Amino acid sequence: MSTADPANRPMGVGQRVFLILVVAMLLLIAASFFDPDWGRERYAKHQKTYIQLNNLAQAVQLYHDQYRRYPVFSPEIPGQDYVLRLKYLSPAFLQVMTGHPPAELQMLNPKRLTFFSASDSDLTPDRTRLVDAYGNQDLVIIMDTDGDGVIAPFTVTMASADGRRVTVRQTKPIHANVIAMSPGRGLGDADAVTTWDVR
């Protein structure tokens, strides 16, 4: 019969796994207290932003299907995809894509068709700029204006609503005609919301 003290026995595998699970649960509970944008609310904002970005990309594709060109608001660089920063061009983009272009932009939507409609939650209070669920205005759309069937690798830096910078570095071509992205929570590069899987 063994006379070893049970308190000095090494912990079994099952006990170690249980201890790790308890510690992990405690860390998750602590995180929920220190990060108010955690859990369901965080997921809901991410999903809403993802859906909005997809709607924007689809609207731009519908525009292309109709006019056989993309909504380009500044000079293109030959052989490069077109990067549209809504932080600067949101009012013009909204006017054209909602079918209400002013006279100087009439040539971008001569049929005055509606490709995109925004709800109140998608807009700033003055209804002139797009915002995502995080309040970000620095949303980016990239279009395959060079017609090669892919969005070439790129690096885009965006500013979140509170001024933090988020950089998306895409190292592989994306087989898509239109993509969109947002800085998301803005806490780091992994927080960006994109319409494709970042690799």
Summary of the structure (lengths in Angstrom):
residues: 199
radius of gyration: 23.5
end to end distance: 59.1
largest distance: 96.6
contacts: 527
relative contact order: 0.14
helix: 39%
strand: 16%
